Amino acid sequence: MSPRQQHPVQLTGVRKIYGGGPSAVTALDGVSYGFAEGTFTAVMGPSGSGKSTLLHCAAGLDEPTSGEVSLAGTPLRGLDETALTELRREHVAFVFQAFNLMPALTVRQNVVLPLTLAGREPDAAWVTDVIGRVGLGERTKHRPSELSGGQQQRVAIARALAGRAAITFADEPTGALDTQTATEVLALLRDQSRAAGQTIVMVTHDPVAASYADQVVFLVDGRIVHETPAPTGEGVAAVLAKLSRTKVPT
Ligand SMILES: Nc1ncnc2c1ncn2[C@@H]1O[C@H](COP(=O)(O)OP(=O)(O)OP(=O)(O)O)[C@@H](O)[C@H]1O
């Protein structure tokens, strides 16, 4: 195995084409990238550049048309749905726009649900800590319908962090949050990658959110065209402005 395949999330020559014939859309056009252990990476790019597709393919939620994805050292090609589900349960957490909260369960029950499903014993003190840090300490017994959109998003974030998954995929995790809560959540994600060695991949449109990451990967027309280590909000905004005016040569 080559060293690059050791990364917890590894994409090699990943192409994703939706549809066929003249209306086929190449959403990913040969992406090779390793998300290194314990790093927090933001994925950015213009609308339609392939960010969500990259996240879905990397997480095994969508199958590439060609190329390879491996998660936690396991190549995904050829795994059946059961094996994929088990692999994700063991190693992966998600913060996606559709919150997927269970309406009949309380905040705390929602947060520990993935652990329960995986047959793991929740670390009660850590669960309490995480719920408090996303600002829902007073709401642990509420149900999702009794919460605002931003509060529901924070439950999803607490749920992703509660199990200390090796890999977390986040799609616009702070999109519905006010600035202060967003700052807390981003700091929490950054702390988790640094302190607990979690590998976090976050799609965002927000240069300030991206500045919390260790690096930013920029997509244009389904290709990685630029990478910024140690990003600042201003630096990221400048790259984005430049890229939105650029067309990738074919
Ligand atoms: N299920 C699908 N069927 C057909 N085309 C799709 C499908 N999903 C995505 N696409 C197309 O693939 C391209 C990449 O889409 P994707 O959602 O990955 O972009 P994105 O960078 O996440 O965009 P945004 O920032 O607007 O959310 C777009 O041209 C989109 O229209």
Ligand as a Chemical Component Dictionary entry (heavy atoms), coordinates in Angstrom:
data_LIG
# 
_chem_comp.id                   LIG 
_chem_comp.type                 NON-POLYMER 
_chem_comp.pdbx_formal_charge   0 
_chem_comp.three_letter_code    LIG 
# 
loop_
_chem_comp_atom.comp_id 
_chem_comp_atom.atom_id 
_chem_comp_atom.alt_atom_id 
_chem_comp_atom.type_symbol 
_chem_comp_atom.charge 
_chem_comp_atom.model_Cartn_x 
_chem_comp_atom.model_Cartn_y 
_chem_comp_atom.model_Cartn_z 
_chem_comp_atom.pdbx_ordinal 
LIG N1  N1  N 0 -28.415 13.985 -8.937  1  
LIG C1  C1  C 0 -27.930 14.778 -9.900  2  
LIG N2  N2  N 0 -28.305 14.608 -11.181 3  
LIG C2  C2  C 0 -27.794 15.388 -12.171 4  
LIG N3  N3  N 0 -26.896 16.362 -11.964 5  
LIG C3  C3  C 0 -26.484 16.570 -10.703 6  
LIG C4  C4  C 0 -26.980 15.798 -9.606  7  
LIG N4  N4  N 0 -26.382 16.247 -8.468  8  
LIG C5  C5  C 0 -25.565 17.243 -8.838  9  
LIG N5  N5  N 0 -25.618 17.453 -10.180 10 
LIG C6  C6  C 0 -24.845 18.443 -10.951 11 
LIG O1  O1  O 0 -23.471 18.217 -10.675 12 
LIG C7  C7  C 0 -22.783 19.473 -10.550 13 
LIG C8  C8  C 0 -22.123 19.554 -9.186  14 
LIG O2  O2  O 0 -23.161 19.629 -8.187  15 
LIG P1  P1  P 0 -22.843 19.773 -6.637  16 
LIG O3  O3  O 0 -24.132 19.761 -5.913  17 
LIG O4  O4  O 0 -21.815 18.789 -6.250  18 
LIG O5  O5  O 0 -22.187 21.242 -6.592  19 
LIG P2  P2  P 0 -21.872 22.185 -5.349  20 
LIG O6  O6  O 0 -20.502 22.741 -5.597  21 
LIG O7  O7  O 0 -22.085 21.442 -4.080  22 
LIG O8  O8  O 0 -22.957 23.315 -5.548  23 
LIG P3  P3  P 0 -23.659 24.337 -4.502  24 
LIG O9  O9  O 0 -22.564 25.204 -3.958  25 
LIG O10 O10 O 0 -24.586 25.108 -5.407  26 
LIG O11 O11 O 0 -24.357 23.518 -3.462  27 
LIG C9  C9  C 0 -23.817 20.552 -10.818 28 
LIG O12 O12 O 0 -23.716 20.929 -12.165 29 
LIG C10 C10 C 0 -25.125 19.863 -10.541 30 
LIG O13 O13 O 0 -26.172 20.427 -11.316 31 
# 
loop_
_chem_comp_bond.comp_id 
_chem_comp_bond.atom_id_1 
_chem_comp_bond.atom_id_2 
_chem_comp_bond.value_order 
_chem_comp_bond.pdbx_ordinal 
LIG N1  C1  SING 1  
LIG C1  N2  SING 2  
LIG C1  C4  DOUB 3  
LIG N2  C2  DOUB 4  
LIG C2  N3  SING 5  
LIG N3  C3  DOUB 6  
LIG C3  C4  SING 7  
LIG C3  N5  SING 8  
LIG C4  N4  SING 9  
LIG N4  C5  DOUB 10 
LIG C5  N5  SING 11 
LIG N5  C6  SING 12 
LIG C6  O1  SING 13 
LIG C6  C10 SING 14 
LIG O1  C7  SING 15 
LIG C7  C8  SING 16 
LIG C7  C9  SING 17 
LIG C8  O2  SING 18 
LIG O2  P1  SING 19 
LIG P1  O3  DOUB 20 
LIG P1  O4  SING 21 
LIG P1  O5  SING 22 
LIG O5  P2  SING 23 
LIG P2  O6  DOUB 24 
LIG P2  O7  SING 25 
LIG P2  O8  SING 26 
LIG O8  P3  SING 27 
LIG P3  O9  DOUB 28 
LIG P3  O10 SING 29 
LIG P3  O11 SING 30 
LIG C9  O12 SING 31 
LIG C9  C10 SING 32 
LIG C10 O13 SING 33 
# 
